[in-house]
Amino acid sequence: MTLVSPRQLLPGVPYPLGAHFDGLGINFAVFSAHASKIELCIFDATGRREVERLTLPECSDEVWHGYLPDTSPGLVYGYRAYGPYEPHKGHRFNPHKLLLDPYARKLQGQVRWTDALFGYRLHSPKADLSFDRRDSAAAMPKGVVIEEMPVGVKFPRPRVPWSKTVIYEAHVRGISMQRPGVMTHERGTFAALGHPDFIAHLLQLGVTTLELMPVHAFLQDSFLLQRGLRNYWGYNTLGFFAPEPGYLSTGDLNEIRMAVRHFHAAGIEVILDVVYNHTCSGSELGPTLSLRGLDNASYYRLIPGQERYYINDTGCGNTLNLSHPRVIQMVLDSLRYWAQAFDIDGFRFDLCSTLGREANGFDPASGFFDALLQDPELSQLKLIAEPWDIGPGGYQLGRHPARFAEWNDKFRDGVRHFWAGGEGLRGEFAGRMLGSSDLFDHHHRKPWSSINFIASHDGFTLRDVVSYNEKHNDGNGENGHDGHGENYSVNWGVEGPSDDPLIQQLRATVQRSMLTCVMLAQGTPMLLGGDEFHRSQRGNNNAYCQDNALSWVDWAAAQSEEGRALSRYVGRLSAIRRDFSVLQGDHFLHGRGQILPGLADVSWFDERATPISVEDWQNPVARALTLQYAGPAEASRLPALSNESACDIVLMFFNAGHEPITFQFPRSEDAHYLLIDSNIADGGATSQCELQTRVTVAAHSVQVFANRPCREIL
């Protein structure tokens, strides 16, 4: 197709990358080390008709650039890249394919699946070695030039200290699709996310930090659409700078800014789950949408000597090349854009081990980590790693740089297994409750480095952990082969929902016991949205493609008697954590610090108040433990105290057995106030001093006492 244009681009400048309006025109800049020519394609306002095609006139330091004067924001555009089509050498240029600008701030339209999207003839015997000449523009989304962010007064961030952080993981769409009081056209969008009722709910729970599942624009996979399903989670990024269009009720980017500011006004941080380890284009047999057509050999990791194929450390068909400086630049530019334009407070990095992998394997001093941690703005935000991928040596829990916190699946599995009645788990459970020092106590790291959770988006909900022995993923259309196989879950007698009041009571107790561990262990607690009121996915532990009521949060359950009771219980746990600084874990406890003579900073006992011996730790059937924390009543670090009134002592009695157990208090001379009992729906806290020297703890439950009442509850 030849489009004659009366206009020509001026040279412009190579920085910044992307399309930027300066008040008089728009500068375009895009990286490609191997292209021979790049054309700017301009479309009408609908994005359906290409009206101009202009060659970028300059290439500086492998950045192609040009300036279009007398042009305003709202312009709809894409690129076409010329160069070698040599798949064996890693080059897949095809100018018949319209390419999305990697730096596009806003998208118009969506991918419409057609064979024309592929750079090769899809049904050719030579597969991707062939060359396809069909134009893909009609099936492609386009970039939209936006107004530059105004420079003005910045709203202050909450900047919650890690030691006081409580994270709530949620999905922008799922959290509001069934929420009452939200206008229909705003459901599932940022306009509904900042609803006052939702913010009030988070404050009641004691949440300080909202973690949102991916909001970058993502692809609806063709294989899911063919099954009548949709990509719900969004871990399949199409554009790293543009929000998912479906999350904006009006298309206005200010919806995101307003939502974040509502949370900030309430003292709640907002962090984003981001996916920089791969893109949505899949393997070498996938479509040509953006990076593949711009410079495949630079943007992706290719198999040395077989550059036709991708290194697939992510399980998603491709792996971004975070060893390339321009790819690192793109990722950091994206992070900085979200932090500056939308005041985002931090990021959780999906498959973070991939981002730290160099030629010789994972390296905590990789180029990406070094660049990120020296950045004066990004390094001051909350950074969280999902510390694994499927590549060689991909499991790197505890080995990320000290500035990171990390999702701790060993906490999840150890605590689940302990309450499920697993044998020989005393030592494992104790280690997880004390911040997993075996994993994180090095390089001056803190207990907050461990993100402690029982459930996340990936796996069973908390309710399903106590309701199903097996996963039930048939609705995903993969014959039940997807999702985790080992969930350490127990249905307590019936697979799925039960009307038996004894089973219901037992499940509720075990849920509260596990939540108590999450909230009161050393480390950073994280809750999965809806777990505070018994949300279920009917046994599906991989609901990535379930954009329906199975995954959406059922707010009617939150209004039930049982739902309100569990939410109050979580709120009380948060209050206890806030009130007792010894639970906030600003340093690792090993039992060597003396708070008072004979009183260590942390101690473990059995139910007889006898210190646990080395042999007892190995007892395969023992399921009773007493954990005693002791420390200064205030958060500041003080030398050993001379008067007990300034000392907080918190006791936790754990009974994971099938029968009630009587526990002896280790210090009979102390006052004992019940802070919470997981066998009681509302926790049973009291301001009355308990004078007894022993207490009976119900089966599968935990009781927490202190030498003073919790001031935030009573």
PLY file of the C-alpha trace (Angstrom):
ply
format ascii 1.0
element vertex 714
property float x
property float y
property float z
element edge 713
property int vertex1
property int vertex2
end_header
0.00 0.00 0.00
1.38 3.42 -0.97
0.12 6.56 0.72
1.32 9.87 -0.71
1.60 12.53 1.98
2.22 16.23 1.37
3.94 16.44 4.75
7.42 15.45 5.77
8.79 14.76 9.20
11.47 17.00 10.62
14.48 15.25 12.21
13.27 15.64 15.78
15.26 14.16 18.67
16.00 10.60 19.83
14.99 11.22 23.44
12.62 10.62 25.10
11.38 7.44 23.46
7.72 7.31 22.52
5.40 9.97 21.11
5.53 13.31 22.97
3.59 16.51 22.35
5.54 19.71 23.12
2.79 22.26 22.47
3.63 22.75 18.79
3.92 19.22 17.46
4.78 15.64 18.30
8.20 14.00 18.47
8.35 10.28 17.67
11.25 8.06 18.76
11.50 4.27 18.67
14.45 1.92 19.19
15.55 -0.64 16.61
19.17 -1.71 16.19
18.60 -3.86 13.10
15.92 -2.04 11.08
16.80 -0.43 7.76
13.78 1.92 7.78
10.82 2.70 10.01
7.61 4.36 8.89
5.14 6.28 11.01
1.57 5.36 10.08
-1.16 7.86 10.95
-4.82 6.85 11.14
-8.11 8.66 11.27
-9.78 9.22 14.63
-11.50 5.83 14.49
-8.24 3.98 13.92
-9.77 2.16 10.96
-8.26 4.03 8.03
-4.58 4.76 7.49
-4.35 8.33 6.17
-0.59 9.01 6.09
2.66 7.08 6.03
5.84 9.03 6.80
9.40 7.74 7.03
11.24 8.57 10.23
14.09 10.65 8.80
16.86 10.10 11.34
18.46 7.29 13.32
20.71 8.26 16.24
22.29 5.65 18.48
19.89 3.03 17.08
16.84 5.21 17.83
14.69 6.21 14.86
13.07 9.61 15.26
11.11 12.37 13.59
9.05 15.43 14.47
5.58 16.21 13.10
4.74 19.91 13.54
1.27 21.38 13.89
-0.12 18.16 15.34
-2.03 17.70 18.58
-2.70 14.99 21.17
-5.32 12.50 20.11
-3.38 11.48 17.01
-3.74 7.75 16.31
-0.63 5.98 15.05
1.49 2.86 14.62
4.78 1.82 12.98
6.01 -0.36 10.17
9.59 -1.63 10.30
11.76 -2.68 7.35
14.72 -4.98 7.64
15.79 -8.59 7.09
13.32 -11.41 7.44
15.82 -14.07 8.51
14.27 -16.15 11.31
17.38 -18.36 11.56
19.33 -15.24 12.53
16.62 -13.94 14.82
15.31 -11.21 12.49
11.56 -11.06 11.76
10.98 -7.71 10.06
7.82 -7.51 7.97
6.57 -4.05 6.92
3.16 -5.50 6.08
2.52 -5.77 9.82
1.45 -2.68 11.73
3.36 -2.46 15.00
2.26 -0.96 18.27
4.65 1.61 19.75
6.12 -0.02 22.91
5.88 3.39 24.60
2.25 4.12 23.63
0.48 5.73 26.61
-3.01 4.88 25.46
-4.53 2.36 23.06
-7.43 2.53 20.66
-9.08 -0.66 19.54
-8.08 -4.20 20.36
-6.47 -7.16 18.68
-8.89 -8.91 16.32
-7.61 -12.38 15.64
-6.87 -13.05 11.97
-4.13 -14.84 10.06
-2.88 -11.43 8.88
-1.45 -10.77 12.36
1.27 -13.34 11.78
4.52 -12.45 10.05
4.57 -15.78 8.26
1.95 -17.71 6.31
0.19 -19.45 9.15
-0.63 -22.66 7.30
2.54 -22.90 5.24
4.54 -26.15 5.38
7.60 -24.02 6.20
5.73 -22.42 9.13
7.51 -19.33 10.44
10.24 -19.52 7.77
7.75 -18.28 5.19
6.79 -14.62 4.70
3.27 -13.18 4.80
2.33 -10.09 2.77
-1.15 -9.43 4.14
-1.63 -6.09 5.90
-2.47 -6.44 9.60
-3.51 -2.84 10.31
-7.25 -3.53 10.40
-6.76 -6.13 13.12
-4.38 -4.12 15.28
-4.90 -1.67 18.15
-3.18 1.67 17.66
-1.38 4.07 19.93
-2.94 7.39 20.89
-0.82 10.44 21.68
-1.80 11.96 25.02
-1.25 15.29 26.72
1.95 15.37 28.73
1.48 15.17 32.48
1.17 18.71 33.92
3.86 19.80 36.34
2.19 20.90 39.55
1.75 20.17 43.22
2.41 16.52 43.99
0.20 14.82 46.53
2.18 13.29 49.39
2.54 9.52 49.39
1.52 7.60 52.53
4.99 5.96 52.66
3.92 3.29 55.14
6.98 1.70 56.82
7.50 -1.91 55.84
7.19 -3.00 59.48
3.63 -1.60 59.60
2.54 -2.76 56.16
-0.53 -4.97 55.59
-1.10 -5.85 51.91
-4.44 -6.62 50.26
-4.24 -8.22 46.80
-7.12 -7.38 44.47
-8.17 -7.31 40.82
-9.43 -3.99 39.40
-12.29 -5.65 37.57
-13.14 -8.42 40.01
-13.26 -6.26 43.12
-16.15 -4.11 41.90
-18.16 -6.12 39.35
-20.65 -7.18 42.03
-20.24 -4.32 44.47
-23.48 -2.57 45.47
-23.65 1.18 45.17
-21.47 1.30 42.03
-22.90 2.63 38.78
-23.25 -0.05 36.14
-20.93 1.59 33.58
-18.22 2.01 36.23
-18.18 -1.59 37.42
-14.83 -3.26 36.85
-12.95 0.03 36.33
-10.72 2.43 38.22
-13.74 4.72 38.62
-15.25 2.11 40.93
-11.99 1.08 42.59
-11.76 4.21 44.72
-15.36 3.93 45.98
-15.63 5.23 49.57
-17.25 2.00 50.79
-14.35 -0.09 49.51
-11.81 2.23 51.11
-13.76 2.08 54.39
-13.72 -1.71 54.19
-9.93 -1.75 53.77
-9.51 0.61 56.71
-11.68 -1.64 58.86
-9.41 -4.56 57.99
-6.30 -2.54 58.87
-4.99 -2.67 55.29
-2.23 -0.18 54.53
-1.33 -1.20 50.97
-3.52 -2.23 48.03
-1.74 -4.48 45.52
-3.45 -4.54 42.12
-3.10 -7.40 39.68
-1.83 -6.32 36.23
-3.34 -3.14 34.82
-1.07 -2.81 31.77
-2.87 -3.40 28.47
-2.97 -7.12 27.78
-4.00 -9.55 25.06
-7.09 -11.72 24.88
-5.57 -15.04 23.79
-7.17 -16.67 20.76
-7.23 -20.13 22.34
-9.25 -18.77 25.28
-11.70 -16.92 23.06
-12.24 -20.13 21.09
-13.25 -21.83 24.36
-15.62 -19.02 25.29
-13.21 -17.83 27.99
-11.16 -14.67 28.54
-7.79 -13.67 29.93
-8.95 -12.38 33.31
-5.74 -12.05 35.31
-3.89 -10.02 32.65
-0.40 -11.57 32.86
0.06 -11.25 29.09
1.22 -7.71 28.47
0.62 -5.93 25.17
1.87 -2.49 26.23
3.94 -1.53 29.27
2.87 2.13 29.35
-0.82 1.93 28.46
-3.52 0.89 30.93
-5.90 -1.90 29.99
-8.67 -0.01 28.12
-11.42 -2.06 29.77
-10.37 -0.70 33.18
-11.35 2.87 32.20
-15.05 3.65 32.22
-14.68 6.72 30.01
-11.22 6.21 28.52
-9.87 9.09 30.63
-6.51 8.34 32.26
-7.48 10.64 35.12
-9.65 7.82 36.46
-6.44 6.11 37.58
-5.02 9.25 39.15
-8.24 10.00 41.01
-8.53 6.47 42.36
-4.95 6.51 43.64
-5.47 9.89 45.27
-8.58 8.66 47.06
-6.53 5.84 48.55
-3.68 8.16 49.44
-6.09 10.51 51.20
-7.08 7.55 53.38
-3.43 6.67 54.07
-3.47 3.59 51.81
-0.68 2.89 49.33
-1.28 1.48 45.84
1.23 -0.89 44.25
1.03 -2.63 40.88
1.73 -6.21 39.87
3.85 -5.80 36.72
4.90 -8.31 34.06
8.22 -7.46 32.43
9.49 -11.01 31.99
7.66 -11.73 28.71
5.17 -10.24 26.28
1.89 -11.50 24.87
3.38 -12.49 21.50
4.13 -16.07 22.49
6.73 -18.27 20.81
8.22 -17.94 17.33
4.84 -19.12 16.06
3.00 -16.21 17.65
1.69 -13.00 16.07
3.76 -9.93 15.15
2.30 -7.12 17.27
5.13 -4.90 18.48
8.60 -5.84 19.74
8.98 -8.88 17.47
8.52 -6.72 14.39
10.59 -3.79 15.68
13.73 -5.72 16.63
13.21 -9.33 17.61
16.93 -10.04 18.12
17.35 -7.19 20.62
14.15 -7.37 22.65
14.03 -11.14 23.28
16.37 -13.82 24.56
17.08 -16.21 21.69
18.71 -19.65 21.83
22.39 -19.19 20.89
23.10 -20.84 17.57
19.37 -21.42 17.02
18.14 -17.84 16.96
14.94 -18.89 15.26
13.76 -20.03 18.71
13.15 -18.22 21.98
14.51 -19.04 25.39
11.35 -19.79 27.34
12.20 -19.29 31.02
8.70 -17.93 31.65
6.54 -20.72 30.28
4.82 -18.13 28.07
6.74 -18.71 24.86
9.28 -15.90 25.10
11.54 -14.08 27.54
12.42 -10.39 27.41
16.14 -9.71 27.11
16.84 -7.80 30.31
20.55 -7.97 29.53
20.09 -5.42 26.74
20.46 -1.78 27.86
17.56 -0.58 25.71
15.26 -3.21 27.16
16.33 -2.24 30.67
15.65 1.38 29.70
12.17 0.49 28.47
11.29 -1.28 31.71
12.64 1.49 33.93
10.95 4.16 31.80
7.69 2.27 32.23
8.10 1.97 36.01
9.03 5.63 36.30
6.04 6.66 34.19
3.57 4.83 36.44
5.25 6.16 39.56
5.30 9.76 38.35
2.11 10.02 36.28
-0.13 8.08 38.65
1.72 8.30 42.01
2.04 4.52 42.25
3.79 3.53 45.49
5.56 0.34 44.44
5.66 -2.71 42.24
5.37 -6.48 42.56
7.47 -8.10 39.81
5.99 -11.21 38.24
8.57 -14.02 37.74
11.26 -11.71 39.07
13.98 -14.36 38.77
13.73 -13.86 35.02
14.55 -10.16 35.37
17.74 -11.00 37.24
18.95 -13.73 34.88
22.17 -13.05 33.01
24.07 -15.34 30.62
25.39 -17.45 33.50
22.11 -17.63 35.43
20.35 -15.63 38.11
22.44 -12.79 39.53
21.22 -10.49 42.36
23.71 -7.97 40.95
22.30 -8.17 37.42
22.14 -5.13 35.21
18.41 -4.70 35.75
18.63 -4.86 39.54
21.60 -2.49 39.57
19.79 0.02 37.36
16.59 -0.19 39.40
18.24 0.12 42.80
20.31 3.16 41.88
17.31 5.03 40.51
16.69 7.92 42.94
12.90 7.60 42.72
12.15 3.94 42.01
14.56 2.66 44.65
12.53 4.46 47.33
9.27 2.70 46.46
8.08 -0.69 47.67
9.62 -3.45 45.57
8.33 -7.02 45.76
9.64 -10.07 43.90
7.85 -13.20 42.87
11.13 -15.09 43.30
10.77 -17.90 40.79
10.32 -18.87 37.16
10.56 -22.17 35.27
14.06 -21.57 33.89
17.22 -23.32 35.13
17.89 -22.35 38.73
14.67 -20.38 38.64
13.67 -20.79 42.30
15.45 -17.91 44.04
13.44 -17.34 47.23
15.54 -15.31 49.66
18.24 -14.48 47.10
16.95 -11.23 45.65
18.62 -7.90 46.48
18.14 -6.62 50.01
15.87 -3.76 48.90
13.21 -6.30 47.83
10.52 -8.10 49.76
9.65 -11.53 48.33
6.53 -13.66 48.10
7.23 -16.54 50.49
5.53 -19.70 49.25
7.34 -21.67 51.97
5.30 -19.72 54.52
2.11 -20.50 52.59
2.83 -24.20 52.29
4.33 -24.64 55.76
1.44 -22.97 57.57
-1.20 -24.72 55.45
0.44 -28.09 56.02
0.77 -27.51 59.77
-2.93 -26.72 60.20
-3.88 -29.56 57.85
-2.36 -31.96 60.38
0.93 -32.72 58.63
3.53 -34.59 60.65
7.00 -33.44 61.67
6.31 -29.78 60.97
7.05 -28.14 64.31
10.42 -26.78 63.20
9.21 -25.71 59.76
6.21 -23.91 61.24
8.34 -22.16 63.87
10.78 -20.93 61.25
8.01 -19.45 59.13
6.44 -17.69 62.12
9.76 -15.98 62.87
10.16 -14.38 59.45
11.90 -17.29 57.69
15.32 -16.23 58.92
16.80 -19.28 57.21
15.96 -17.54 53.93
16.21 -13.82 54.65
18.58 -13.20 57.58
21.59 -12.12 55.53
22.92 -8.93 53.94
21.24 -6.91 56.71
17.78 -7.83 55.49
14.76 -7.47 57.76
11.86 -9.82 58.56
9.59 -7.66 56.39
11.45 -9.18 53.42
9.14 -12.18 53.78
5.68 -11.57 52.30
3.57 -13.97 54.36
0.37 -15.26 52.80
-1.95 -18.25 52.90
-3.69 -17.49 49.61
-3.09 -15.33 46.55
-4.68 -14.97 43.13
-2.65 -18.00 42.03
-4.19 -21.01 43.80
-7.04 -21.74 46.17
-8.79 -18.98 48.08
-8.58 -19.35 51.85
-12.13 -20.74 51.96
-11.26 -23.34 49.34
-8.13 -24.39 51.27
-10.47 -25.72 53.98
-13.21 -26.95 51.60
-11.49 -29.01 48.91
-8.98 -31.85 48.89
-8.52 -31.58 45.13
-8.52 -28.81 42.54
-11.61 -28.51 40.35
-10.44 -26.70 37.20
-12.61 -28.39 34.58
-14.14 -25.05 33.57
-10.75 -23.93 32.23
-10.98 -26.39 29.36
-7.61 -28.04 30.05
-8.93 -31.37 31.34
-7.94 -30.48 34.87
-4.21 -30.56 34.05
-3.59 -26.91 34.93
-3.04 -25.41 38.39
-1.03 -26.55 41.41
-1.22 -30.24 42.21
-0.14 -30.00 45.86
-2.26 -27.50 47.77
-1.92 -28.78 51.37
-5.67 -28.39 51.62
-8.20 -30.43 53.63
-11.97 -30.47 53.14
-12.62 -31.67 56.72
-15.10 -34.33 55.68
-16.99 -33.11 52.61
-15.61 -32.01 49.23
-16.98 -28.52 48.62
-19.81 -26.70 50.42
-21.40 -28.42 53.41
-24.53 -27.85 55.47
-23.09 -29.77 58.40
-22.74 -27.20 61.24
-19.79 -29.09 62.76
-17.88 -29.00 59.48
-18.76 -25.35 58.99
-17.50 -24.50 62.48
-14.29 -26.48 61.99
-13.56 -24.84 58.64
-14.18 -21.38 60.08
-11.85 -22.11 63.00
-9.03 -23.31 60.76
-9.45 -20.26 58.52
-9.15 -17.96 61.53
-6.13 -19.90 62.79
-4.30 -19.49 59.50
-5.22 -15.81 59.29
-3.83 -15.36 62.80
-0.53 -16.80 61.62
-0.43 -14.52 58.58
-1.16 -11.38 60.57
0.94 -12.04 63.68
4.01 -13.79 62.24
7.21 -11.85 61.75
7.20 -10.51 58.20
4.75 -8.63 55.98
1.18 -10.00 55.95
-0.75 -10.21 52.68
-4.46 -10.97 52.30
-6.21 -12.11 49.14
-9.21 -9.92 48.40
-12.40 -11.59 49.61
-10.69 -14.05 51.96
-11.91 -11.88 54.82
-15.48 -12.97 54.11
-15.14 -16.58 52.88
-14.81 -15.98 49.12
-14.76 -19.24 47.16
-13.85 -20.13 43.58
-15.60 -23.50 43.91
-12.31 -25.35 44.01
-10.72 -23.74 40.94
-7.10 -23.02 41.82
-6.14 -21.47 38.48
-8.97 -19.07 37.60
-6.85 -17.02 35.18
-9.45 -17.36 32.41
-12.64 -17.02 34.49
-13.87 -13.48 33.90
-17.20 -14.20 35.56
-18.86 -14.62 38.94
-16.47 -17.46 39.79
-13.62 -14.95 40.13
-15.47 -11.73 40.89
-15.67 -10.83 44.56
-19.13 -11.57 45.94
-19.92 -8.60 48.16
-23.19 -10.19 49.25
-21.04 -12.67 51.19
-19.39 -9.73 52.94
-22.80 -8.70 54.31
-23.66 -12.12 55.68
-23.34 -12.74 59.40
-20.41 -15.09 58.81
-18.73 -12.67 56.43
-19.01 -9.69 58.76
-17.70 -11.77 61.66
-14.58 -12.87 59.76
-13.91 -9.32 58.57
-14.12 -8.10 62.17
-11.73 -10.88 63.17
-9.18 -9.76 60.57
-9.58 -6.15 61.74
-8.82 -7.23 65.30
-5.71 -9.07 64.18
-4.53 -5.89 62.46
-5.23 -3.87 65.60
-3.16 -6.31 67.67
-0.29 -6.09 65.20
-0.38 -2.28 65.26
-0.55 -2.05 69.05
2.28 -4.45 69.88
5.51 -3.36 68.26
7.10 -6.69 69.12
4.86 -8.22 66.41
6.05 -5.81 63.73
9.45 -7.44 63.40
11.98 -4.72 62.65
14.78 -7.24 63.25
15.13 -11.01 63.37
14.59 -12.74 66.70
16.77 -15.72 67.63
16.20 -16.00 71.38
19.60 -14.57 72.19
18.44 -11.08 73.17
17.54 -10.59 76.86
14.68 -8.16 77.42
14.67 -8.78 81.18
16.74 -11.22 83.25
15.56 -14.66 82.19
13.26 -13.23 79.50
14.48 -13.75 75.93
13.20 -11.79 72.94
11.59 -14.98 71.63
11.06 -18.42 73.19
9.37 -21.67 72.20
7.71 -24.05 74.65
5.52 -27.11 74.53
2.09 -27.19 76.15
3.73 -27.85 79.56
5.71 -24.60 79.30
8.87 -26.66 78.89
11.45 -25.35 76.42
11.44 -27.55 73.36
14.49 -29.77 73.06
16.22 -30.69 69.83
14.54 -34.10 69.97
11.12 -32.57 70.60
11.43 -30.41 67.50
11.64 -33.63 65.49
8.60 -35.26 67.14
6.46 -36.22 64.11
3.11 -36.24 65.92
3.45 -33.25 68.27
1.13 -30.45 67.15
1.19 -28.14 70.16
3.48 -25.12 70.37
3.80 -22.03 72.54
5.45 -18.95 71.06
6.46 -16.12 73.41
7.54 -12.73 72.08
9.03 -10.10 74.40
10.25 -6.63 73.65
10.06 -2.92 74.45
6.54 -1.57 74.57
7.50 1.15 72.11
8.80 0.59 68.61
12.15 2.27 69.27
15.10 0.07 70.00
16.08 0.34 73.63
18.66 -1.40 75.80
17.51 -4.11 78.23
14.72 -2.67 80.36
14.84 -2.48 84.12
11.11 -2.24 84.73
8.55 -4.68 83.41
5.88 -2.06 82.84
7.68 -0.97 79.68
7.90 -4.51 78.35
5.36 -6.19 76.06
4.99 -9.96 76.25
2.80 -11.71 73.69
1.97 -15.43 73.96
0.56 -17.64 71.24
-0.76 -21.12 72.00
-1.07 -23.25 68.85
-3.07 -26.48 68.85
-3.12 -28.12 65.42
-4.33 -31.41 66.87
-7.76 -33.02 66.81
-8.48 -32.68 70.54
-8.42 -29.78 73.02
-5.06 -29.26 74.77
-4.39 -27.55 78.10
-1.44 -25.15 77.93
0.63 -23.91 80.88
1.60 -20.23 80.92
5.42 -19.98 80.87
5.44 -17.04 83.32
2.80 -17.46 85.99
3.76 -14.12 87.55
2.58 -12.16 84.50
-0.85 -10.74 83.93
-2.61 -12.46 81.02
-5.14 -10.74 78.78
-6.81 -12.68 75.99
-6.24 -10.83 72.73
-7.90 -13.29 70.36
-9.14 -16.89 70.15
-9.54 -18.42 66.69
-12.20 -20.83 67.97
-14.53 -17.87 68.60
-16.13 -16.05 65.68
-15.41 -12.56 67.00
-12.11 -13.50 68.63
-13.33 -13.28 72.22
-10.96 -10.49 73.31
-11.36 -9.25 76.88
-10.07 -6.43 79.03
-10.18 -8.67 82.10
-6.94 -9.99 83.48
-6.84 -13.81 83.47
-5.36 -15.07 86.74
-5.20 -18.76 85.88
-1.88 -20.46 85.23
-3.22 -22.62 82.40
-5.75 -22.43 79.59
-7.49 -24.97 77.36
-7.11 -24.39 73.64
-9.67 -26.01 71.33
-8.60 -28.33 68.54
-7.27 -26.66 65.36
-7.13 -23.27 67.02
-4.80 -20.64 68.43
-5.17 -18.33 71.41
-3.14 -15.15 71.81
-2.48 -13.49 75.17
-0.45 -10.48 76.28
0.58 -8.89 79.56
-1.77 -5.98 78.79
-4.97 -5.55 76.77
-4.90 -4.33 73.17
-5.63 -0.63 73.35
-7.04 -0.51 69.82
-9.70 -3.15 70.50
-10.95 -2.44 74.01
0 1
1 2
2 3
3 4
4 5
5 6
6 7
7 8
8 9
9 10
10 11
11 12
12 13
13 14
14 15
15 16
16 17
17 18
18 19
19 20
20 21
21 22
22 23
23 24
24 25
25 26
26 27
27 28
28 29
29 30
30 31
31 32
32 33
33 34
34 35
35 36
36 37
37 38
38 39
39 40
40 41
41 42
42 43
43 44
44 45
45 46
46 47
47 48
48 49
49 50
50 51
51 52
52 53
53 54
54 55
55 56
56 57
57 58
58 59
59 60
60 61
61 62
62 63
63 64
64 65
65 66
66 67
67 68
68 69
69 70
70 71
71 72
72 73
73 74
74 75
75 76
76 77
77 78
78 79
79 80
80 81
81 82
82 83
83 84
84 85
85 86
86 87
87 88
88 89
89 90
90 91
91 92
92 93
93 94
94 95
95 96
96 97
97 98
98 99
99 100
100 101
101 102
102 103
103 104
104 105
105 106
106 107
107 108
108 109
109 110
110 111
111 112
112 113
113 114
114 115
115 116
116 117
117 118
118 119
119 120
120 121
121 122
122 123
123 124
124 125
125 126
126 127
127 128
128 129
129 130
130 131
131 132
132 133
133 134
134 135
135 136
136 137
137 138
138 139
139 140
140 141
141 142
142 143
143 144
144 145
145 146
146 147
147 148
148 149
149 150
150 151
151 152
152 153
153 154
154 155
155 156
156 157
157 158
158 159
159 160
160 161
161 162
162 163
163 164
164 165
165 166
166 167
167 168
168 169
169 170
170 171
171 172
172 173
173 174
174 175
175 176
176 177
177 178
178 179
179 180
180 181
181 182
182 183
183 184
184 185
185 186
186 187
187 188
188 189
189 190
190 191
191 192
192 193
193 194
194 195
195 196
196 197
197 198
198 199
199 200
200 201
201 202
202 203
203 204
204 205
205 206
206 207
207 208
208 209
209 210
210 211
211 212
212 213
213 214
214 215
215 216
216 217
217 218
218 219
219 220
220 221
221 222
222 223
223 224
224 225
225 226
226 227
227 228
228 229
229 230
230 231
231 232
232 233
233 234
234 235
235 236
236 237
237 238
238 239
239 240
240 241
241 242
242 243
243 244
244 245
245 246
246 247
247 248
248 249
249 250
250 251
251 252
252 253
253 254
254 255
255 256
256 257
257 258
258 259
259 260
260 261
261 262
262 263
263 264
264 265
265 266
266 267
267 268
268 269
269 270
270 271
271 272
272 273
273 274
274 275
275 276
276 277
277 278
278 279
279 280
280 281
281 282
282 283
283 284
284 285
285 286
286 287
287 288
288 289
289 290
290 291
291 292
292 293
293 294
294 295
295 296
296 297
297 298
298 299
299 300
300 301
301 302
302 303
303 304
304 305
305 306
306 307
307 308
308 309
309 310
310 311
311 312
312 313
313 314
314 315
315 316
316 317
317 318
318 319
319 320
320 321
321 322
322 323
323 324
324 325
325 326
326 327
327 328
328 329
329 330
330 331
331 332
332 333
333 334
334 335
335 336
336 337
337 338
338 339
339 340
340 341
341 342
342 343
343 344
344 345
345 346
346 347
347 348
348 349
349 350
350 351
351 352
352 353
353 354
354 355
355 356
356 357
357 358
358 359
359 360
360 361
361 362
362 363
363 364
364 365
365 366
366 367
367 368
368 369
369 370
370 371
371 372
372 373
373 374
374 375
375 376
376 377
377 378
378 379
379 380
380 381
381 382
382 383
383 384
384 385
385 386
386 387
387 388
388 389
389 390
390 391
391 392
392 393
393 394
394 395
395 396
396 397
397 398
398 399
399 400
400 401
401 402
402 403
403 404
404 405
405 406
406 407
407 408
408 409
409 410
410 411
411 412
412 413
413 414
414 415
415 416
416 417
417 418
418 419
419 420
420 421
421 422
422 423
423 424
424 425
425 426
426 427
427 428
428 429
429 430
430 431
431 432
432 433
433 434
434 435
435 436
436 437
437 438
438 439
439 440
440 441
441 442
442 443
443 444
444 445
445 446
446 447
447 448
448 449
449 450
450 451
451 452
452 453
453 454
454 455
455 456
456 457
457 458
458 459
459 460
460 461
461 462
462 463
463 464
464 465
465 466
466 467
467 468
468 469
469 470
470 471
471 472
472 473
473 474
474 475
475 476
476 477
477 478
478 479
479 480
480 481
481 482
482 483
483 484
484 485
485 486
486 487
487 488
488 489
489 490
490 491
491 492
492 493
493 494
494 495
495 496
496 497
497 498
498 499
499 500
500 501
501 502
502 503
503 504
504 505
505 506
506 507
507 508
508 509
509 510
510 511
511 512
512 513
513 514
514 515
515 516
516 517
517 518
518 519
519 520
520 521
521 522
522 523
523 524
524 525
525 526
526 527
527 528
528 529
529 530
530 531
531 532
532 533
533 534
534 535
535 536
536 537
537 538
538 539
539 540
540 541
541 542
542 543
543 544
544 545
545 546
546 547
547 548
548 549
549 550
550 551
551 552
552 553
553 554
554 555
555 556
556 557
557 558
558 559
559 560
560 561
561 562
562 563
563 564
564 565
565 566
566 567
567 568
568 569
569 570
570 571
571 572
572 573
573 574
574 575
575 576
576 577
577 578
578 579
579 580
580 581
581 582
582 583
583 584
584 585
585 586
586 587
587 588
588 589
589 590
590 591
591 592
592 593
593 594
594 595
595 596
596 597
597 598
598 599
599 600
600 601
601 602
602 603
603 604
604 605
605 606
606 607
607 608
608 609
609 610
610 611
611 612
612 613
613 614
614 615
615 616
616 617
617 618
618 619
619 620
620 621
621 622
622 623
623 624
624 625
625 626
626 627
627 628
628 629
629 630
630 631
631 632
632 633
633 634
634 635
635 636
636 637
637 638
638 639
639 640
640 641
641 642
642 643
643 644
644 645
645 646
646 647
647 648
648 649
649 650
650 651
651 652
652 653
653 654
654 655
655 656
656 657
657 658
658 659
659 660
660 661
661 662
662 663
663 664
664 665
665 666
666 667
667 668
668 669
669 670
670 671
671 672
672 673
673 674
674 675
675 676
676 677
677 678
678 679
679 680
680 681
681 682
682 683
683 684
684 685
685 686
686 687
687 688
688 689
689 690
690 691
691 692
692 693
693 694
694 695
695 696
696 697
697 698
698 699
699 700
700 701
701 702
702 703
703 704
704 705
705 706
706 707
707 708
708 709
709 710
710 711
711 712
712 713
